[in-house]
Amino acid sequence: MSLPKSPETDMLFQAVLSLKDEKECYAFFEDICTMKEIRDLSQRLQVALLLSKGIIFTEISAKTGASSATISRVNRSLNYGPGGYDIVIKRLLDNSGDIVDISGDNPG
């Protein structure tokens, strides 16, 4: 099942794409989501990162507090979904498997 396309969803995604930095993301997501929704989204991304590194379900649950249902859902999305997690994971991880600072705030 794929996300139905709609003008409202398009506007939401355009709004997210318009955010310039982490500070703006925090402000927007705090306005638009509950704290639980933000924690849930963050947890799913963490689960996806750990699954992509080959970490087993029980260890992921212990590290993240995610339920087996959440881990299974994320795993299903990784294996059979449209590839959104894969896009983000490739951009967040460098070749060593460490998270890359993509914020542009890190002088180097």
C-alpha positions as CSV (number, residue, x, y, z in Angstrom):
1,M,0.0,0.0,0.0
2,S,1.5,3.4,-0.9
3,L,0.7,6.7,0.5
4,P,-2.1,8.4,-1.5
5,K,-1.0,11.5,-3.2
6,S,-3.0,14.6,-2.3
7,P,-2.5,18.4,-2.5
8,E,-2.4,18.5,1.4
9,T,0.3,15.8,1.6
10,D,2.3,17.6,-1.2
11,M,2.1,20.8,0.8
12,L,3.3,19.0,4.0
13,F,6.3,17.6,2.1
14,Q,7.1,21.0,0.5
15,A,6.9,22.6,4.0
16,V,9.4,20.0,5.3
17,L,11.7,20.5,2.3
18,S,11.6,24.3,2.9
19,L,13.2,24.0,6.3
20,K,16.8,25.2,6.3
21,D,18.4,23.7,9.4
22,E,17.9,21.6,12.5
23,K,16.6,24.5,14.5
24,E,13.8,25.2,12.0
25,C,13.0,21.4,12.0
26,Y,12.7,21.4,15.7
27,A,10.3,24.4,15.6
28,F,8.2,23.1,12.8
29,F,7.9,19.5,14.1
30,E,7.2,20.8,17.7
31,D,4.3,22.8,16.2
32,I,2.9,20.1,13.9
33,C,3.4,17.0,16.0
34,T,2.9,15.8,19.5
35,M,6.0,14.9,21.5
36,K,4.9,11.3,21.3
37,E,4.6,11.4,17.5
38,I,8.1,12.9,17.3
39,R,9.5,10.2,19.6
40,D,7.8,7.5,17.6
41,L,9.2,8.8,14.3
42,S,12.6,9.1,15.8
43,Q,12.4,5.6,17.3
44,R,11.4,4.1,13.9
45,L,14.4,5.8,12.2
46,Q,16.7,4.5,14.9
47,V,15.2,1.0,14.5
48,A,15.8,1.2,10.7
49,L,19.4,2.2,11.2
50,L,20.0,-0.7,13.5
51,L,18.3,-3.2,11.3
52,S,20.3,-2.0,8.3
53,K,23.5,-2.7,10.4
54,G,22.3,-6.3,11.0
55,I,21.4,-5.9,14.7
56,I,18.9,-8.5,15.9
57,F,15.4,-7.7,17.1
58,T,16.0,-8.3,20.8
59,E,19.0,-6.1,20.9
60,I,17.2,-3.3,19.0
61,S,14.3,-3.6,21.5
62,A,16.7,-3.3,24.4
63,K,18.5,-0.3,22.8
64,T,15.5,1.6,21.6
65,G,12.6,0.4,23.7
66,A,10.7,-0.4,20.5
67,S,8.1,-3.1,20.6
68,S,8.5,-6.2,18.5
69,A,5.5,-4.9,16.4
70,T,7.3,-1.7,15.7
71,I,10.6,-3.4,14.8
72,S,8.7,-5.9,12.5
73,R,6.8,-3.0,10.8
74,V,10.1,-1.1,10.1
75,N,11.7,-4.3,8.9
76,R,8.8,-4.9,6.5
77,S,9.2,-1.4,5.2
78,L,13.0,-1.9,4.8
79,N,12.4,-5.1,2.8
80,Y,9.2,-4.4,0.9
81,G,8.6,-0.7,1.1
82,P,9.2,2.0,-1.5
83,G,12.8,2.6,-0.3
84,G,12.4,5.8,1.8
85,Y,14.4,4.4,4.7
86,D,17.1,3.2,2.3
87,I,17.5,6.8,0.8
88,V,17.8,8.3,4.3
89,I,20.1,5.7,5.7
90,K,22.5,6.0,2.8
91,R,22.6,9.8,3.3
92,L,23.0,9.5,7.1
93,L,25.7,6.8,7.2
94,D,29.2,7.1,5.8
95,N,31.1,4.1,4.5
96,S,32.2,3.0,8.0
97,G,28.6,2.8,9.2
98,D,28.9,5.9,11.3
99,I,26.3,8.7,11.2
100,V,27.4,11.6,9.1
101,D,26.8,15.2,10.1
102,I,24.8,16.5,7.2
103,S,23.6,19.7,8.9
104,G,26.3,21.9,7.5
105,D,26.9,23.2,11.0
106,N,30.1,21.3,11.5
107,P,33.1,23.3,10.3
108,G,35.7,21.2,8.8
